[in-house]
């Protein structure tokens, strides 16, 4: 039986993980799980540690491990600390990636984050009916601005996975890119995750807030982001979206600037900060082309 199926032992752990409720995953007692699910549960807990910024602790705990799944997780943790493990990830995928899902997922994430999306897709394409792999493939296609391919991947999964959580989430990611009436459909999925005790997290609340922003419901978005702040005042994604919200609300420049400074302290390399800088630089370059030129009087 699939441990992540509705009847499986790990369904609640899996749901919390994909809703971004990583601390809940770590706090879950897994001592009574069957022996066959002990390793998958450990992998979810280790990946939750990485997501919470505890990669060094994961690396230390996996020192000397030879189990392919744990080696894969260790490589992912090492990549998060800035170590170049791309070649190791490729080698591990060649050795164990044909049937080992954890190797496929972790190696795929390392390759995608290292700027090798096509290599990541090759590894992930070997999955045998894994929604985790489907979700990562959809993410990569969206990052490539290939919404068409992301849509096809989600639609194919819907045929065999029906109403599974990850299919709903993947379709919602695509819907947020497509826009229009898809914003409302995505909102329903994210709201359910954000307002359910088992899956509420800064991650799910931010997803709900972003869908609210696209729907023009600024007060509702503000309420969701405030809930996220109450859970974790140092969540980089929450702060980034608070900057966007306060700008749309016309808040004072010093308030917006203060939020940006907080974001820089939490995560100086956040994608929002990079994007804003790139846009500002482009604006300055464009402005320079149209700057008035004055000739000295003769």
N, C-alpha and C positions, 0 to 999 in steps of 0.2 A: 504493500500500500504506500502511496505517496504520502510522506509525513506532512506535507504542506496542504494536502487535500482537506475538504471540510471535515472529514472523519479522522484526519491524522493527528498525531500527538503534538506536532509542532505548529499547528495552525495559528494559535494565539501568539506565539513567539514570532512567527513569520509575519503576521499582520502588524504587530507592533514595530518590527524592524522596518518594514516598508512604509509605515506611516511616519517614520523618523523618531519614534518614541524609544530611542536607544537606551536611555537610562532604565526604562521599564524592562527592556530586554535583559539588561545586566542584573536587575533586581529580581528577576523571575527565578524561582527555585526549580532547577531541572534535575535534581537528584533522583527523582522517582521515574524518570524516563526509561524506556526500554533501552537495552544496550545498543541496539541498531541505530537509535536516534541520538546517542550521546555525542558522537562526533559532529553531526550536523548542528546540534544545539550549541556546541562549543564554538563552532565556526561563526554562527550568528552572534554570539556574545563577543568574540574577538573582533569581528567586523564592526560591531557597535562601539567597542572601545576605540577603534581607529576613527570612526565617525565623530566621536566625542573628543578627539584630539589626544588620545592616549596611545599613539603609535609606538613611542619608545617603550612603554610598559609591555606592549604586545610583543615587540621584538625580543625583549629580555625574557619573557615567559616562554618563547618558542625556540630559545637557543638550543641547538643540537637536534632539533626535530627532523625526522626523516619521512614522516607520513606526507604524501603528496599534497593533501588538503591543507595541512598546517604549514608546509613549505610555501604554498601559494599565498596563504594569508600573511605570512612573514614578509614575502616579497612586496605585497601590497602595502604593508606597514612601512617597510624600508623606503618604498617610493614616496610615501607621504612625508617622510623626514628629509627628502631631497636626495636620496641615494639613487644612482643610476643602476637600475636592475632590469632594464629592457631586454638585454640579451639573455639574462637568466630566465626571465619570464617566457621568452620565445622557446628556450630550450626545454623548460618544464612543460610548456604546452605541446611541444613535439613528442615528449616522452609519455605524458599522461593525459593530454587534452582531448583525446579521441572520445573517451567515455566518462572522464571525471569532471562532473559539473563544477565543483568548487575551483578546480584548476582553470576551467574555461572562464568562469566569472572573474576570478582575481587576475588572471593573466590578461584577460580582455580589458579590464579596468586599467591596469598598468599601461598597456599599450595605447589605449585611447587617451589617457591623461598625459602620456608622453608624446602625443602628437602623431601617432601612427594608427589612425582610425581604420584604415583598410586592413591592416594586420589584425587589429582587434576583431573586426567583423569576420575574418577568416576563422579565427579561434572560436568565436561565439556561434558561428553557423553550424558547428558540429553538435550542438545540443540536440537532445532527443526529447522534445516536448517539455522544455523548461520555460516557464513564464518569467523567471528571473533573467534568463538569457534574452528572451523577447524584449523585456523592459529595457535592458541595456542596449540592445540593437536599436530600439526606437529612439533612445536618448542620443545615440551616436548619429543617427540619420538627421535628427533635429539639429544637432550641433553643426552638421554639414549643410544645413539649410536645404535638406532633401525631404521636405514634408511629404512628398508623394511616396517615397519609399517607406517612411515612418508609418504613413497611413496604411499602406499595403501590409506591412508587418503586423500591425495591430489588428487589421481585419482578418488576416489569416489565423491569428491566435484566437480571435473571437469564435471562429468556427469549431475549434476543438476544446476551448477552455470555457466557453459560455460566459457565465456571470462572475468569473473569478475576480478577486480584488485587483490583481496586477493588470488584468486586461482593462478594467475600468480606469485605473490610474493612467496606463499607457495611452488609452484613447483620449483621456482628459488632457494629457500633455499635448497631443496632436491637436485637439480642439482649441487649446489656448493659442496655438500657432495659426490655426485656420481662421479663428475669430467668428464674428457674426453670432448666430444663434448657438454656436458651439460653446461660447462662454458660459451660457446658462447651464448647459449640460455638465460642463466641467465643474461649475460651482456646486452642483448637487453632490457630486462625488467628493469634492474636497471638504464641503461643509459636514458631510456625514463623518468623515475621518476626524475632522477638527473638533467636533462636538461630542464624540464618543469617548468615554473615559479610557477605554482600552487603547485607543489610537491617537488621542490628543497629544500634540507636541508642538514645538515652535515650527517645525517643518510643515505639519498639516495646517496649522493656523495661518502661516504665511501664504500657503497655496490658496487657502480660502480667501485671504485678503487680496491677493493678486487678481483672482477672478472677480471679486467685488469691484476692484479698481477699474477693470475693463468694462464692467457693467455700469460704471458711473455711480456706484453706490459708495460714496466716500465716507459717510459716517459709519456705515457697516464695516468697511475696510479698516477704519481707525479702531473700531471696537475689537476686531480680530487681532490686529497688530498689538493692541494694548494687552490682550490676553497672552500673546506670545512674549511680550516684554516681561509680564508678571512671572512667566515660567523661567525665562532666561534673559536677563537684562543685557547680556553680552553676546546675543545671537547676531552674527554679522548679517545674515540674510534679513532678519527683522529690521535691523538698523537701516540697511540699504533701502528697504521698501518704505520705512518711515520717512526717509529723505524724499522719496518720490511723492508720497502722500502729502507731506507738509508743503511741498512745492505746489502741488495741485490745489491745495487748500488756501494758498496764498499767504502762508505763515511768514513771519518776519525773517529776513535774510540771516540774522544772527542765530535764530533757532535752527534753521536748516544747516548753517555752517557748523553749529555745535554738534549736530547729529553726524555730519561728515567726519568731524574730528574724532568722535567716539568710534566710528567705523574704522578709521585709519589706525586707531590704537588697538582695536580688536583684531583686525585683519587688513594689514596694509596692502596686501596683494589681491583683495577682493575684486571679482570681475566687474562689479558696478563701478568701482573707483577707476579701474583701467578704462572702462568704456567712457566714463565722463571725461577723463583726461584726453582720450583720443578725440572725442567730439569737440572739446574745447580747443585742442591744437588745430583741428581742421577748420574750426570757425576763425581762429586767429589768422591762419594762412589765407582763407578766403577773404577776410576783412582787409588784409594787407594788399591784396590785388586791387582793391577799390579805394584805398586811402588817397585823399587828395594830395597832389604834388604841387609844391609852390616853387617858383623860380625866383632867385634873388633879384631884387629891383636893380635896374641899371641906371 
